Amino acid sequence: MSGSRNRIIWHWLGHMGLAARVCLQSGILAIAWAAAAPLAYQLRGIQGLAAAGVAAGICWLGAVGAAPIAALFHGPSAVMVGIGLSMLARTVLPLIVGVTLHAMVPALAEGGMIYYLLAFYLLTLATETVVSVAQIPRSPKLQKAI
């Protein structure tokens, strides 16, 4: 039973459009921020809450900016190009904006924004990687084995 369920989920992930990818990233980040918010508030008060919110927003912008790039490329070899280019977009924006805000806004630095940024970045990276890998077509030999 779980094998067919996994195949259904994998098939659904492999055929996601751009809007669905953005919605998935948005939903996962919203859930992650909601889970991190009580801890952020407990550790640093309103500064921690703001730091977690800004970090989630920065990572969301990176993920949303990378989604159209990844969606442009289809096929076995083109998907790898899309993954590489979208990884560049997903990495550069959070890195530049995050480091700049950390250096220029002491309240965000004191709130631990850089730590939340790292956690949310890894979450968006893992989500996009799973979706991108699901879009790589399987070889006929692999299809028969499954």
MDTraj code that builds the backbone (N, CA, C; nanometers):
import mdtraj as md
import numpy as np

residues = "MET SER GLY SER ARG ASN ARG ILE ILE TRP HIS TRP LEU GLY HIS MET GLY LEU ALA ALA ARG VAL CYS LEU GLN SER GLY ILE LEU ALA ILE ALA TRP ALA ALA ALA ALA PRO LEU ALA TYR GLN LEU ARG GLY ILE GLN GLY LEU ALA ALA ALA GLY VAL ALA ALA GLY ILE CYS TRP LEU GLY ALA VAL GLY ALA ALA PRO ILE ALA ALA LEU PHE HIS GLY PRO SER ALA VAL MET VAL GLY ILE GLY LEU SER MET LEU ALA ARG THR VAL LEU PRO LEU ILE VAL GLY VAL THR LEU HIS ALA MET VAL PRO ALA LEU ALA GLU GLY GLY MET ILE TYR TYR LEU LEU ALA PHE TYR LEU LEU THR LEU ALA THR GLU THR VAL VAL SER VAL ALA GLN ILE PRO ARG SER PRO LYS LEU GLN LYS ALA ILE".split()
xyz = np.array([
    [0.0813, -0.1198, 0.0000],
    [0.0000, 0.0000, 0.0000],
    [0.0861, 0.1268, 0.0000],
    [0.1930, 0.1277, 0.0802],
    [0.2745, 0.2484, 0.0871],
    [0.3513, 0.2710, -0.0433],
    [0.3830, 0.1630, -0.1161],
    [0.4521, 0.1780, -0.2439],
    [0.3672, 0.2537, -0.3448],
    [0.2386, 0.2214, -0.3509],
    [0.1516, 0.2938, -0.4445],
    [0.1282, 0.4369, -0.3976],
    [0.1217, 0.4568, -0.2677],
    [0.1056, 0.5925, -0.2141],
    [0.2286, 0.6769, -0.2465],
    [0.3466, 0.6182, -0.2304],
    [0.4699, 0.6900, -0.2636],
    [0.4753, 0.7233, -0.4120],
    [0.4322, 0.6287, -0.4965],
    [0.4316, 0.6532, -0.6400],
    [0.3364, 0.7672, -0.6756],
    [0.2221, 0.7721, -0.6098],
    [0.1244, 0.8793, -0.6354],
    [0.1823, 1.0144, -0.5941],
    [0.2424, 1.0206, -0.4768],
    [0.3021, 1.1461, -0.4297],
    [0.4161, 1.1878, -0.5215],
    [0.5020, 1.0922, -0.5591],
    [0.6150, 1.1222, -0.6472],
    [0.5654, 1.1719, -0.7824],
    [0.4594, 1.1091, -0.8347],
    [0.4009, 1.1515, -0.9628],
    [0.3443, 1.2936, -0.9506],
    [0.2754, 1.3222, -0.8403],
    [0.2175, 1.4549, -0.8181],
    [0.3276, 1.5606, -0.8106],
    [0.4346, 1.5303, -0.7373],
    [0.5465, 1.6244, -0.7265],
    [0.6134, 1.6461, -0.8614],
    [0.6232, 1.5403, -0.9406],
    [0.6889, 1.5490, -1.0701],
    [0.6121, 1.6290, -1.1735],
    [0.4845, 1.6483, -1.1518],
    [0.4026, 1.7210, -1.2494],
    [0.3504, 1.8542, -1.1958],
    [0.4174, 1.9084, -1.0964],
    [0.3755, 2.0368, -1.0394],
    [0.4095, 2.1506, -1.1350],
    [0.3175, 2.2425, -1.1494],
    [0.3428, 2.3618, -1.2276],
    [0.4073, 2.4697, -1.1415],
    [0.4315, 2.5828, -1.2033],
    [0.4978, 2.6931, -1.1344],
    [0.4160, 2.7423, -1.0151],
    [0.2881, 2.7628, -1.0350],
    [0.2031, 2.8127, -0.9255],
    [0.2005, 2.7142, -0.8090],
    [0.1943, 2.5870, -0.8394],
    [0.1914, 2.4857, -0.7339],
    [0.3237, 2.4824, -0.6574],
    [0.4351, 2.5008, -0.7288],
    [0.5657, 2.5032, -0.6621],
    [0.5761, 2.6215, -0.5669],
    [0.5291, 2.7373, -0.6124],
    [0.5324, 2.8569, -0.5280],
    [0.4406, 2.8386, -0.4073],
    [0.3231, 2.7819, -0.4291],
    [0.2300, 2.7578, -0.3172],
    [0.2880, 2.6583, -0.2173],
    [0.3531, 2.5543, -0.2678],
    [0.4140, 2.4558, -0.1787],
    [0.5236, 2.5209, -0.0938],
    [0.6114, 2.5969, -0.1581],
    [0.7172, 2.6659, -0.0839],
    [0.6580, 2.7629, 0.0181],
    [0.5554, 2.8371, -0.0237],
    [0.4920, 2.9349, 0.0658],
    [0.4303, 2.8656, 0.1866],
    [0.3604, 2.7567, 0.1621],
    [0.2958, 2.6837, 0.2711],
    [0.3961, 2.6249, 0.3688],
    [0.5010, 2.5651, 0.3156],
    [0.6026, 2.5048, 0.4025],
    [0.6743, 2.6122, 0.4851],
    [0.7050, 2.7258, 0.4220],
    [0.7700, 2.8337, 0.4979],
    [0.6766, 2.8930, 0.6032],
    [0.5493, 2.9054, 0.5697],
    [0.4530, 2.9582, 0.6676],
    [0.4422, 2.8649, 0.7882],
    [0.4372, 2.7358, 0.7628],
    [0.4310, 2.6382, 0.8726],
    [0.5595, 2.6423, 0.9545],
    [0.6732, 2.6511, 0.8870],
    [0.8014, 2.6566, 0.9577],
    [0.8121, 2.7834, 1.0422],
    [0.7674, 2.8976, 0.9862],
    [0.7733, 3.0206, 1.0647],
    [0.6796, 3.0103, 1.1849],
    [0.5609, 2.9549, 1.1645],
    [0.4664, 2.9399, 1.2759],
    [0.5231, 2.8495, 1.3849],
    [0.6007, 2.7495, 1.3448],
    [0.6636, 2.6614, 1.4430],
    [0.7798, 2.7309, 1.5135],
    [0.8524, 2.8157, 1.4410],
    [0.9687, 2.8842, 1.4993],
    [0.9292, 3.0080, 1.5803],
    [0.8145, 3.0655, 1.5532],
    [0.7742, 3.1912, 1.6168],
    [0.7694, 3.1841, 1.7697],
    [0.7094, 3.0818, 1.8295],
    [0.7097, 3.0782, 1.9766],
    [0.8503, 3.0708, 2.0362],
    [0.9362, 2.9926, 1.9724],
    [1.0744, 2.9840, 2.0202],
    [1.1463, 3.1179, 2.0037],
    [1.1276, 3.1816, 1.8893],
    [1.1907, 3.3113, 1.8638],
    [1.1445, 3.4142, 1.9665],
    [1.0165, 3.4139, 1.9965],
    [0.9631, 3.5096, 2.0941],
    [1.0153, 3.4773, 2.2345],
    [1.0221, 3.3508, 2.2665],
    [1.0702, 3.3103, 2.3985],
    [1.2167, 3.3474, 2.4178],
    [1.2982, 3.3328, 2.3130],
    [1.4413, 3.3594, 2.3249],
    [1.4757, 3.5082, 2.3208],
    [1.4128, 3.5822, 2.2298],
    [1.4523, 3.7221, 2.2075],
    [1.3367, 3.8208, 2.2057],
    [1.2184, 3.7775, 2.2398],
    [1.1049, 3.8688, 2.2422],
    [1.0650, 3.9121, 2.1027],
    [1.0213, 4.0358, 2.0908],
    [0.9726, 4.0867, 1.9630],
    [1.0844, 4.0933, 1.8586],
    [1.2091, 4.1148, 1.9027],
    [1.3219, 4.1153, 1.8090],
    [1.3407, 3.9776, 1.7453],
    [1.3262, 3.8732, 1.8238],
    [1.3377, 3.7376, 1.7717],
    [1.2264, 3.7047, 1.6749],
    [1.1069, 3.7503, 1.7073],
    [0.9924, 3.7282, 1.6191],
    [1.0120, 3.8010, 1.4862],
    [1.0593, 3.9249, 1.4945],
    [1.0869, 4.0011, 1.3721],
    [1.1991, 3.9368, 1.2923],
    [1.3026, 3.8911, 1.3609],
    [1.4156, 3.8277, 1.2924],
    [1.3713, 3.7012, 1.2195],
    [1.2878, 3.6209, 1.2829],
    [1.2372, 3.4994, 1.2190],
    [1.1485, 3.5345, 1.0994],
    [1.0654, 3.6369, 1.1136],
    [0.9788, 3.6785, 1.0030],
    [1.0567, 3.7320, 0.8844],
    [1.1575, 3.8129, 0.9110],
    [1.2401, 3.8678, 0.8024],
    [1.3171, 3.7552, 0.7344],
    [1.3715, 3.6634, 0.8123],
    [1.4468, 3.5508, 0.7546],
    [1.3557, 3.4646, 0.6671],
    [1.2347, 3.4379, 0.7133],
    [1.1409, 3.3591, 0.6331],
    [1.1047, 3.4339, 0.5050],
    [1.0860, 3.5642, 0.5147],
    [1.0540, 3.6438, 0.3961],
    [1.1665, 3.6461, 0.2946],
    [1.2888, 3.6574, 0.3417],
    [1.4039, 3.6568, 0.2512],
    [1.4151, 3.5218, 0.1807],
    [1.4000, 3.4153, 0.2552],
    [1.4085, 3.2817, 0.1949],
    [1.2920, 3.2579, 0.0997],
    [1.1756, 3.3111, 0.1324],
    [1.0603, 3.2990, 0.0429],
    [1.0882, 3.3704, -0.0891],
    [1.1457, 3.4902, -0.0817],
    [1.1795, 3.5620, -0.2053],
    [1.2798, 3.4837, -0.2894],
    [1.3788, 3.4235, -0.2253],
    [1.4749, 3.3417, -0.2976],
    [1.4097, 3.2207, -0.3624],
    [1.3205, 3.1552, -0.2902],
    [1.2519, 3.0369, -0.3435],
    [1.1582, 3.0742, -0.4573],
    [1.0856, 3.1840, -0.4415],
    [0.9932, 3.2284, -0.5465],
    [1.0703, 3.2761, -0.6691],
    [1.1864, 3.3360, -0.6480],
    [1.2692, 3.3766, -0.7612],
    [1.3301, 3.2582, -0.8344],
    [1.3562, 3.1502, -0.7624],
    [1.4169, 3.0314, -0.8238],
    [1.3141, 2.9439, -0.8947],
    [1.1903, 2.9468, -0.8506],
    [1.0878, 2.8582, -0.9078],
    [1.0669, 2.8780, -1.0578],
    [1.0557, 3.0016, -1.1081],
    [1.0375, 3.0163, -1.2535],
    [1.1578, 2.9682, -1.3334],
    [1.2759, 2.9829, -1.2774],
    [1.3961, 2.9368, -1.3472],
    [1.3926, 2.7849, -1.3591],
    [1.3617, 2.7168, -1.2504],
    [1.3560, 2.5707, -1.2525],
    [1.2438, 2.5209, -1.3433],
    [1.1330, 2.5946, -1.3498],
    [1.0189, 2.5514, -1.4308],
    [1.0437, 2.5668, -1.5809],
    [1.1402, 2.6472, -1.6192],
    [1.1697, 2.6680, -1.7613],
    [1.2350, 2.5471, -1.8270],
    [1.2995, 2.4636, -1.7485],
    [1.3792, 2.3548, -1.8043],
    [1.3096, 2.2206, -1.7843],
    [1.2922, 2.1458, -1.8939],
    [1.2292, 2.0143, -1.8898],
    [1.3201, 1.9140, -1.9588],
    [1.3024, 1.7888, -1.9295],
    [1.3839, 1.6843, -1.9907],
    [1.4994, 1.6459, -1.9008],
    [1.5566, 1.5281, -1.9233],
    [1.6596, 1.4769, -1.8325],
    [1.7819, 1.5684, -1.8173],
    [1.8372, 1.6181, -1.9264],
    [1.9568, 1.7011, -1.9147],
    [1.9214, 1.8460, -1.8813],
    [1.8090, 1.8936, -1.9300],
    [1.7695, 2.0324, -1.9051],
    [1.7303, 2.0546, -1.7590],
    [1.6759, 1.9525, -1.6943],
    [1.6363, 1.9670, -1.5542],
    [1.7593, 1.9962, -1.4682],
    [1.8704, 1.9342, -1.4991],
    [1.9916, 1.9581, -1.4211],
    [2.0403, 2.1023, -1.4370],
    [2.0272, 2.1577, -1.5580],
    [2.0621, 2.2987, -1.5806],
    [1.9685, 2.3867, -1.4987],
    [1.8396, 2.3552, -1.5000],
    [1.7422, 2.4314, -1.4221],
    [1.7705, 2.4264, -1.2733],
    [1.8093, 2.3090, -1.2249],
    [1.8427, 2.2954, -1.0829],
    [1.9632, 2.3831, -1.0485],
    [2.0642, 2.3809, -1.1337],
    [2.1841, 2.4610, -1.1083],
    [2.1565, 2.6100, -1.1091],
    [2.0838, 2.6569, -1.2098],
    [2.0541, 2.8005, -1.2176],
    [1.9596, 2.8458, -1.1069],
    [1.8612, 2.7632, -1.0752],
    [1.7693, 2.8020, -0.9677],
    [1.8411, 2.7994, -0.8330],
    [1.9376, 2.7085, -0.8171],
    [2.0152, 2.7058, -0.6935],
    [2.0947, 2.8352, -0.6775],
    [2.1467, 2.8844, -0.7873],
    [2.2200, 3.0110, -0.7835],
    [2.1278, 3.1246, -0.7382],
    [2.0088, 3.1329, -0.7968],
    [1.9131, 3.2378, -0.7592],
    [1.8676, 3.2216, -0.6146],
    [1.8445, 3.0976, -0.5730],
    [1.7958, 3.0719, -0.4378],
    [1.9027, 3.1019, -0.3344],
    [2.0294, 3.0911, -0.3710],
    [2.1387, 3.1124, -0.2771],
    [2.1813, 3.2583, -0.2688],
    [2.1922, 3.3249, -0.3836],
    [2.2472, 3.4601, -0.3879],
    [2.1587, 3.5601, -0.3137],
    [2.0293, 3.5574, -0.3378],
    [1.9406, 3.6552, -0.2732],
    [1.9433, 3.6443, -0.1210],
    [1.9199, 3.5267, -0.0622],
    [1.9257, 3.5209, 0.0845],
    [2.0634, 3.5540, 0.1407],
    [2.1672, 3.5141, 0.0695],
    [2.3016, 3.5408, 0.1190],
    [2.3320, 3.6895, 0.1215],
    [2.3076, 3.7576, 0.0112],
    [2.3390, 3.9007, 0.0044],
    [2.2473, 3.9824, 0.0950],
    [2.1175, 3.9596, 0.0838],
    [2.0223, 4.0374, 0.1651],
    [2.0384, 4.0039, 0.3131],
    [2.0545, 3.8761, 0.3440],
    [2.0680, 3.8353, 0.4836],
    [2.1913, 3.8928, 0.5508],
    [2.3048, 3.8836, 0.4830],
    [2.4285, 3.9369, 0.5407],
    [2.4215, 4.0896, 0.5525],
    [2.3641, 4.1548, 0.4516],
    [2.3509, 4.3010, 0.4558],
    [2.2619, 4.3443, 0.5720],
    [2.1463, 4.2814, 0.5870],
    [2.0570, 4.3169, 0.6974],
    [2.1199, 4.2838, 0.8326],
    [2.1898, 4.1730, 0.8389],
    [2.2557, 4.1354, 0.9639],
    [2.3581, 4.2411, 1.0051],
    [2.4298, 4.2952, 0.9068],
    [2.5325, 4.3950, 0.9360],
    [2.4738, 4.5336, 0.9618],
    [2.3630, 4.5668, 0.8956],
    [2.3114, 4.7040, 0.9023],
    [2.1963, 4.7242, 1.0009],
    [2.1327, 4.6181, 1.0450],
    [2.0189, 4.6314, 1.1364],
    [2.0507, 4.5531, 1.2639],
    [2.1021, 4.6209, 1.3640],
    [2.1424, 4.5513, 1.4867],
    [2.0290, 4.4747, 1.5551],
    [1.9072, 4.5265, 1.5464],
    [1.7952, 4.4576, 1.6116],
    [1.7726, 4.3187, 1.5509],
    [1.7882, 4.3070, 1.4194],
    [1.7732, 4.1761, 1.3547],
    [1.8895, 4.0844, 1.3908],
    [2.0080, 4.1400, 1.3981],
    [2.1247, 4.0601, 1.4368],
    [2.1083, 4.0088, 1.5800],
    [2.0623, 4.0952, 1.6697],
    [2.0408, 4.0550, 1.8085],
    [1.9279, 3.9536, 1.8211],
    [1.8334, 3.9597, 1.7287],
    [1.7218, 3.8653, 1.7290],
    [1.7590, 3.7289, 1.6728],
    [1.8788, 3.7153, 1.6190],
    [1.9245, 3.5873, 1.5667],
    [1.8796, 3.5589, 1.4242],
    [1.8604, 3.6643, 1.3450],
    [1.8089, 3.6467, 1.2096],
    [1.8927, 3.5509, 1.1261],
    [2.0235, 3.5560, 1.1399],
    [2.1104, 3.4732, 1.0558],
    [2.0855, 3.3243, 1.0810],
    [2.0514, 3.2870, 1.2034],
    [2.0233, 3.1466, 1.2357],
    [1.8900, 3.1027, 1.1742],
    [1.7913, 3.1884, 1.1837],
    [1.6623, 3.1569, 1.1214],
    [1.6769, 3.1516, 0.9696],
    [1.7584, 3.2404, 0.9161],
    [1.7831, 3.2418, 0.7720],
    [1.8430, 3.1085, 0.7266],
    [1.9385, 3.0594, 0.7997],
    [2.0004, 2.9310, 0.7649],
    [1.8995, 2.8162, 0.7725],
    [1.8186, 2.8160, 0.8760],
    [1.7194, 2.7084, 0.8910],
    [1.6147, 2.7137, 0.7795],
    [1.5615, 2.8322, 0.7523],
    [1.4590, 2.8439, 0.6483],
    [1.5178, 2.8193, 0.5092],
    [1.6426, 2.8592, 0.4889],
    [1.7077, 2.8347, 0.3606],
    [1.7194, 2.6843, 0.3344],
    [1.7654, 2.6108, 0.4350],
    [1.7791, 2.4664, 0.4180],
    [1.6446, 2.4007, 0.3901],
    [1.5412, 2.4504, 0.4526],
    [1.4068, 2.3967, 0.4291],
    [1.3612, 2.4226, 0.2855],
    [1.3803, 2.5441, 0.2358],
    [1.3398, 2.5734, 0.0976],
    [1.4262, 2.4960, -0.0015],
    [1.5529, 2.4790, 0.0292],
    [1.6416, 2.4029, -0.0579],
    [1.5976, 2.2568, -0.0657],
    [1.5670, 2.1972, 0.0485],
    [1.5225, 2.0577, 0.0501],
    [1.3913, 2.0404, -0.0259],
    [1.2988, 2.1322, -0.0073],
    [1.1694, 2.1238, -0.0759],
    [1.1880, 2.1331, -0.2268],
    [1.2635, 2.2309, -0.2718],
    [1.2832, 2.2489, -0.4152],
    [1.3623, 2.1338, -0.4757],
    [1.4557, 2.0782, -0.4000],
    [1.5333, 1.9651, -0.4501],
    [1.4438, 1.8438, -0.4718],
    [1.3563, 1.8141, -0.3778],
    [1.2650, 1.7004, -0.3922],
    [1.1751, 1.7195, -0.5134],
    [1.1194, 1.8385, -0.5289],
    [1.0311, 1.8648, -0.6429],
    [1.1083, 1.8560, -0.7743],
    [1.2283, 1.9102, -0.7785],
    [1.3078, 1.9069, -0.9010],
    [1.3500, 1.7652, -0.9382],
    [1.3917, 1.6876, -0.8402],
    [1.4325, 1.5493, -0.8669],
    [1.3123, 1.4665, -0.9135],
    [1.1959, 1.4951, -0.8597],
    [1.0754, 1.4227, -0.9025],
    [1.0423, 1.4515, -1.0482],
    [1.0900, 1.5614, -1.1027],
    [1.0599, 1.5965, -1.2410],
    [1.1565, 1.5352, -1.3412],
    [1.2608, 1.4718, -1.2943],
    [1.3532, 1.4036, -1.3848],
    [1.2858, 1.2748, -1.4298],
    [1.2678, 1.2569, -1.5604],
    [1.2001, 1.1359, -1.6081],
    [1.2821, 1.0104, -1.5759],
    [1.2103, 0.9053, -1.5418],
    [1.2762, 0.7783, -1.5133],
    [1.3049, 0.7060, -1.6436],
    [1.4111, 0.6287, -1.6416],
    [1.4441, 0.5499, -1.7597],
    [1.3465, 0.4329, -1.7708],
    [1.3242, 0.3792, -1.8912],
    [1.2320, 0.2654, -1.9080],
    [1.2725, 0.1447, -1.8258],
    [1.4035, 0.1194, -1.8097],
    [1.4493, 0.0063, -1.7301],
    [1.4081, 0.0224, -1.5849],
    [1.4189, 0.1437, -1.5335],
    [1.3808, 0.1710, -1.3954],
    [1.2302, 0.1572, -1.3779],
    [1.1523, 0.2004, -1.4768],
    [1.0068, 0.1885, -1.4693],
    [0.9649, 0.0425, -1.4558],
    [1.0301, -0.0480, -1.5321],
    [0.9962, -0.1905, -1.5268],
    [1.0334, -0.2499, -1.3925],
    [1.1432, -0.2044, -1.3344],
    [1.1879, -0.2581, -1.2065],
    [1.0935, -0.2210, -1.0942],
    [1.0278, -0.1070, -1.1066],
    [0.9362, -0.0614, -1.0023],
    [0.8034, -0.1235, -1.0268],
])
top = md.Topology()
chain = top.add_chain()
for i, resn in enumerate(residues, 1):
    res = top.add_residue(resn, chain, resSeq=i)
    for name in ("N", "CA", "C"):
        top.add_atom(name, md.element.get_by_symbol(name[0]), res)
traj = md.Trajectory(xyz[None], top)
